[in-house]
Amino acid sequence: MSPKKYTKKTAKKIHKSRRKNYFFRRKIVLVLLCIALIGTGLYLKNSVSYYYALYFNKFKHKKLHNTEAETLRIQKILSDNLDKTYGFDVSHYQNKEDISWDSLSIGNKTIPLEFVVMRATMGNRSADKHFDEFWEQAKKHELIRGAYHFYRADEDPVIQANNFLENVHLEDGDLPPILDIEKIPRRKSNRKLIEDLKVWCKIVEERYGEKPIIYTYYHYYKDFLKGEFDDYPLWLANYNDVPTPSPHDNWDFWQFTENGIVHGINTKVDLDIYNGNSWSLKRLTLD
C-alpha cells in the first residue's frame, strides 16, 4: 500500500494538532508532578518540623521531667507515628487551673493535641467533679471530645449506664460513649462480668445509636475481653516499650504513657494516639 499523501495545508494542520496534544500532555504531567510534590511536602511537614525541633529547638517544661528511658520511649513512639492523630485524657486528678486550653501540643510544640477524653462518671452514683468544666472548655477550644464511664465491676450495669446517661449529653462531633473497664470483680464470675458489660453497652448504644469504645489495658483485654467485643472500637493502654499496643489485635486508640508532658499543662497527663488522621477521627464521631 502506498503511503498516504497530504497537501501542505493538511500536513500543517496535522502537525499543529500533534504539537497542541504534545504540549497538553506535558501540562498534565507537570500538574501531576506539582500535586505529588505538594502532597509529599505536606506529608513530610510534620516530620521535618518534629526532627528540627527535636535537635535544634527542644522544648523543656519548667516544672515537669521524665526519666531518660521514658523520654526516649515517648520520642520513639512519636517519631514512628507522625502521620497519626494525638490527644490526651483528664479527670479530677488534674486541677482546672493547670490547663491552658488554647495552647496544647507535644513533640517540642510541633504536634497539636486534637482530641481530649475525660472521665465523666464512676460506678453506680459517682460523677467526676471537673467533668462539666473540662467538657465546656474542650468545646470552646474546638477539640474533639470524648466522655468515659469508669466501670466498677461488682456494681449494677443498668444503674451504671443510667448514671452515665444522666451526666453526659453527647453532641454531634463528639466521640461515641467510652467504657473504661480495668478491674476484676470480687463478687462475680468473669462470665457474669462480660454479661454485665454487654448490658451497659446495649443501654448506652440504644441512646446514641453507636457502639461504645472499649478502653482497657492490653493484658486485661487479652485475658478477659478478647473475642467478646471484637466489633467495638478498641482503646488500649500499654506503657511498655512496644511499637503498637497489641501485637495481634486491631486497635483504634493507644494510651501510650501516663507521664505525658504537654506544652500548656502544668501536670503530667495520659497521652493517646488515634490510629488514623484527623479526617478519619472525625468520621468516627457522632452525627
Secondary structure, 3 states (H helix, E strand, C coil): CCCCCCCHHHHHHHHHHHHHHHHHHHHHHHHHHHHHHHHHHHHHHHHHHHHHHHHHCCCCCCCCCCCHHHHHHHHHHHHHCCCCEEEEEECCCCCHHHECCCCCEECCCCEEEEEEEEEEEECCCEECCCHHHHHHHHHHCCCEEEEEEECCCCCCHHHHHHHHHHHCCCCCCCCCCEEECCCCCCCCCHHHHHHHHHHHHHHHHHHHCCCCEEEEEHHHHHHHHCCCCCCCCEEEECCCCCCCCCCCCCCCEEEEEEEECCECECCCEEEEEECCCHHHHHHHCCC
